[in-house]
Amino acid sequence: MKNAFQLLTVLSVFTFFASCKKHHDQPVTPPVIAYDADAQKFFDSSAIGDTSQMSAVSDFVKQLKDSSLWAKFTAIYPMVGGSGNTSKWNLKNPVNSDAAYRLTFTGTPTFSSSGVLFPTTSDFADTHFSDSLLAYNDNSISYFSATQNTTDGYDMGCSDNVSPYNEFAIYHSSDATNWYGYYQFGITPASTKGLFMLSATAGDVKRFENGIMTMSKGASPAIGFTGLPILIGSVSAAPTVGGRECALATIGKGFSDAEALTFYNIVKNFEARLRR
């Protein structure tokens, strides 16, 4: 009887540990991450699989939507993934065609996790988006620079030799930014890192630096188009380029001062999530 009791005790202990081991060995199913539907289309096209990048992009889209800014953009280029194939896609319409404003890279841009660098006038990205598609009194372009320098040169826009130019220099001590009647010499900000934007609305043309309006035409924009595509990293016939790494670029509608500040804060958060 005593031996039987001992046997039952051993069997009970064995069964208990066996059941614990069986429970412990059950595979753990990772939680399903629900990405924004528009962000998911971007991931499907770009084949980006890094979950930290995916979460950052998805939250970026959600914040733009929550702030009623998503609809303002025709093209958003997050410049993520560290390659030409991942950086070329338009987040608003990630289709591999010129008509969807997918970027075409020319020259030898440098791709990295921090963005895309366009070192010379021969290096740029063609958006296939002509300035003639913009409403002259309701438009904007923006460029997030990851580089601090004092290089005179153009960063984004249409042309340096076809009037009315419509070109954007983050820093240029001897020439100007030209944007729908806005013309200003001596653009020399202390910092060339961050989000820079040009915006034209019915009543004004403005330049924003990190969400703050720094220059204003103080009058309505002028009607004028080059008919050329907006380039990123250079402009057509540019004598010099800024050589400032692009971590994001956009094309869209005009911004109020409050919207520009909100957009900057969203972009700042996005770039911080990507650690750049």
N, C-alpha and C positions, 0 to 999 in steps of 0.2 A: 504494500500500500504506500509506504514511504517512497519507494522507488518510482511508483506510478505518479505520485504527486510531484516529485522532482522533475520527472519527464515532462509532465504537463507545464510546469513552470518554465523549463527550457524552451519548449515549443512556443509558449506564449510570448516569451522575450524575442525569440527568433522571428515570429510572425510580426511583432510590433516593429522591429528594426527593418524588416523586409518591406513592410508597408510604407515606412518613412522613406526608405531609399527609392521606392517606386514613385512616391509623390515627389521627391526631390528631383528625380530624373526626368520628370515631365518637361518637354520643351517649353520654353518661355516665348510666347508670341509677342513680338515687339508691337508697340502701339501704332495704329495707323494714323499718319499725319495727314490732316485735311488741308491741302493747299488751295489757294484761290484758283478758281477755274481758268481765269485768263493767264495766271502764272503757270498753271499746269500745261497749257498749250505752248508756252514759251519753253518749258522744260522738254516737252516732247520733241520740239523742233531742234533745240540746241544740244540735246543729249546731255545736259548738265545733270550730274547725279550726286554731287556733293550736297548733303542734307543741310549744312550750315548756309551754303549759298542759296539753296532752294527756299529755306525758311526766311532768309533775308529778303529775297525777291518777292515772295508771297506776301509777307507783311508790308513791304513797300507798296505793293498794289492795293492791299486792303486799306492802308492809311490814306492813299490818294483817293480811293473811293469814299471812305468815311468823311473826307474833307471836301468832297464834291469837286475834286481837281482832276480826276481820271479822264473825264470827258473833254477836258481842255486840250489834250495832247493828240496829235496825229502820229507822232513817232517818239518813242523812248528807247534809248540805247543804253542799257545798264553796264555794258562792257565787263561782263563777268566770264569766268571760266579759263582765262589765260591763253586763249588761242583765237585765230581768225574765225574758225568755225563756230565758236561759242559767242564771240563778240559781235558778229555781224547782224544779229537778229533784232528786229523791231518788236519790242515787248507788246505794243498795241496791236500788232498784226503779224505774228511770227510765221509768215509764209515766204518761201524761198523764191521771191520774184522782185523785179524792179518796181512793179506796180504796188507792192506791199511796202516799199521803201526799205528793203533789206540792203544793208551796206555792201558795197564793193570796195575792197581795199586795193590801193595802188601803191607801188613802190615796195619798201621793206619796213613797214611799221613794226615796232617791238611790242609783243604781247606778253603780259604777265598778270599775276593775280591782282595787281593793283590798278590795272587798266591798260590803255593802249597809248604808246608814245609815237608821235610822228616827227622824226628828227629833222627832215629836210623838206624843201618845197615840193619834192617829188613824192613825198609820202603823205597820203591822205585817205579818207574814206568818203566815197560818193553816196549820198543818201538817195539819189534819184528823185529828190523832191525839189521842184523848181520854185523859186520865190513867187512866180506868177500864180501859184496855187494858193498863196496866202491872201487873206483879206488885208489890204494895206492898213486898215484902221482897227485890226483885231488879230494880232499875231505875236509870237515870241520865239526866241531860240535861247537855249541855255547850254552851258559847258561847265562841268565840274573839273577843275584843275587840281591835280595831285602834286604839282611841282611849284616850288618857290624859286623864281628867278627874275631877273630884270632884262629879259631879252625882248627887244623890239620885234614884233611880228604878229601875224594874224593867226587866229585859232579856229575860226569857223565862219562860214558865210559863202557868198557867191563869187565876187570878182574884185580885183584891184584895177581893172582897166575897162570895164563896161559900166557906164553910168546907169543907174545911181549907186552902183557898187554893192550895197547891202552886205557889209562885211563887219566882222567882229574881232577886235583885238583886246585881249585882257590887259596887256601892257604894251604901250607904244609911246615913246617920248617925242617922236617927231612926225607921226602921222595920226590918223583918226579912225574912230569907229564911225561907220556910216550906216544908218538904219532908218529908212523911210523919213528922210528929211532931218534926222538927228546927225549932227556933225560936231565933233569936239576934239580939239587938239590936246596933247599932253595928258594922255591917260596913263598914269603911273601910280597905281595903288601900292601901298606899303607891302601888302601880302597878295601874292598871286595864287594862293591855295584857297580852294573852296568853290562855291557855286556862283557863277557869273551869268547874268541874264540881260537880254535886251527885250523890251516889250513895247508894242505900239497899240494904243487904244484910241478911241474916237477923239479924246481930248489931249493926248500927250504921247511922247516917246520917251522912255526912261531906260536907264541903266541901273541894274541892281547888283550889289556885291554882298554875298552871304545874307540875302534877304532884306538888305537895307538899300533904299533908293539913294544913289550917290550923284546922279546927274539927270537932268530933265530938260527936254526941249522947251517945255512951257507953252507948247502950241500943238495943234493937230498934226498928225503925220501927213506926209506928202505922198501922192500916188506915184509909184515908180517901181518898175520891175526890170531885172536884168534878163529874165527868161532862162537863167542858168541854174543848175542844181546847187543846193546847199551842200558844201563840203565840210567835213570835220577834220581838224588838224591843219588846214590850209584853206586858201581860196584860189580861184582861177587866176593865173598870172601873178601870184604873190611874189614879191621880191624877197621877203623874209617870212619865217614862221616863228611862232612863239616857243615851240619845243616844250610845251607843257603837257604832261601826261593826262589823257582824258579818262576819267573814271565814270562819266555819265554825260550824255548829251540828249537834248530834247528839241522838238519842233511842235509848236501848237498855237493856241489862241493867246490873246493879251491877258495880262495879269494886273490886278489892283495891288496896291502896296501891301495890304493885309494878306492877300493870296500869295504874293511873292515870299513873304516871311514864313507863312505856313509851309509852302513848298520847300523852302530852304531847310526848315527844321525836320521835315520828313526825309529829305535827301541826306542831311547830316546824320540822322539816325541810321539810315540805310548803309552809308559808308562806314559808320562805326561798327555796325553788325558784321561787315565784311573785313574789319580790321585794316582799313586803308584810309 
